Amino acid sequence: MAKYLLIESKGPLDGGEYSFEVGRQLREQQHDVTVYLLQDAVFAARSSMPAGQQLLRDAEKHGLGLLADGVALRERGIGAGSIAKGVRVSDMNELVDLLMDRSDKAIWH
C-alpha cells in the first residue's frame, strides 16, 4: 500500500474533480490518499458550495484525507466558519512535509 498526495489547484467548477476521482480509484486499490486543496480548489472546502459538497461527500465515503491551504482560503475570503466538516486547514510547511517525508507519490493537478 502506497501513500499518495494529490494536490488539486482547480476549482470544483473548473475541472477540480480530477484529484477526487483519482483518489477514489487509488482508495479502491487500498492506497492511503490525501487530497491537498490549493489555489481555487479551496472553493470545494466551502460548506455552502453544492459542487464542492458533492466532492467532499464522495471523499468522505471513500476515506480520502482532505487538507485545504490556509493562505488560499484567506485570499478567497473563506473563513473558518465556512469550511465544511471533514476538511482540515493546513499550510505550506505541512505540504512540504507531505511531499518530502510522508508520501510515496505525489500528483499535482
C-alpha positions in Angstrom: 0.0 0.0 0.0 1.4 3.4 -1.1 0.8 6.8 0.3 -0.4 9.2 -2.3 -0.6 13.0 -2.1 -2.9 14.5 -4.7 -2.6 18.3 -4.9 -5.6 19.9 -6.6 -5.4 23.5 -7.8 -8.6 23.8 -9.9 -11.9 24.7 -8.5 -14.9 22.3 -8.5 -16.5 24.1 -11.4 -13.3 24.1 -13.5 -12.1 20.5 -13.6 -11.2 20.2 -9.9 -12.9 16.8 -9.6 -9.8 15.1 -11.1 -8.0 14.5 -7.8 -11.1 13.3 -6.1 -11.7 10.8 -8.9 -8.1 9.6 -8.9 -8.2 9.4 -5.1 -11.3 7.3 -5.2 -9.7 4.9 -7.6 -6.5 4.7 -5.5 -8.5 4.0 -2.4 -10.3 1.2 -4.1 -6.8 -0.3 -4.5 -6.2 0.1 -0.8 -3.8 3.0 -1.0 -3.6 5.8 1.5 -4.7 9.1 -0.1 -4.6 12.7 0.9 -6.0 15.5 -1.2 -4.5 18.9 -0.7 -6.7 21.7 -1.9 -4.7 24.7 -3.2 -5.5 27.9 -5.1 -9.1 27.8 -6.5 -9.6 24.2 -5.3 -10.2 25.5 -1.8 -13.7 26.6 -3.1 -14.6 22.9 -2.7 -14.0 23.3 1.0 -16.8 25.8 1.4 -19.8 24.3 3.2 -22.2 26.3 1.0 -21.0 25.3 -2.4 -23.1 22.4 -3.9 -20.5 21.2 -6.4 -17.8 21.1 -3.7 -20.1 19.4 -1.2 -20.7 16.5 -3.6 -16.9 16.1 -4.0 -16.5 16.2 -0.2 -19.2 13.6 0.4 -17.6 11.3 -2.1 -14.2 11.9 -0.5 -15.5 11.1 3.0 -17.3 8.0 1.6 -14.1 6.7 0.1 -11.8 7.6 3.0 -9.8 10.4 1.4 -7.9 12.8 3.7 -8.7 16.4 3.0 -6.5 19.4 3.6 -7.1 23.0 2.5 -4.4 25.6 2.2 -4.9 28.4 4.8 -3.5 31.1 2.7 -5.6 30.2 -0.4 -8.7 30.1 1.9 -8.0 33.6 3.3 -7.2 35.0 -0.2 -10.6 33.9 -1.4 -12.5 35.2 1.7 -13.3 31.7 3.1 -13.3 31.9 6.9 -13.1 29.2 9.4 -16.9 29.2 9.9 -17.4 28.4 6.2 -15.2 25.4 5.9 -17.0 22.1 5.5 -16.8 19.2 8.0 -14.0 16.8 7.2 -11.6 19.4 5.8 -8.6 20.4 7.9 -6.9 23.7 7.3 -3.2 23.3 6.5 -0.1 25.3 5.5 2.9 25.1 3.2 5.0 23.6 6.0 2.7 20.6 6.1 2.6 20.4 2.3 6.4 20.3 2.2 6.4 17.6 4.9 3.9 15.6 3.0 5.9 15.9 -0.3 9.2 15.1 1.2 8.6 12.7 4.1 5.0 11.5 4.4 4.1 10.5 0.8 5.4 7.9 -1.6 3.9 9.5 -4.7 2.6 13.0 -5.4 0.3 14.1 -8.3 -0.3 17.8 -8.9 -3.3 18.9 -10.9 
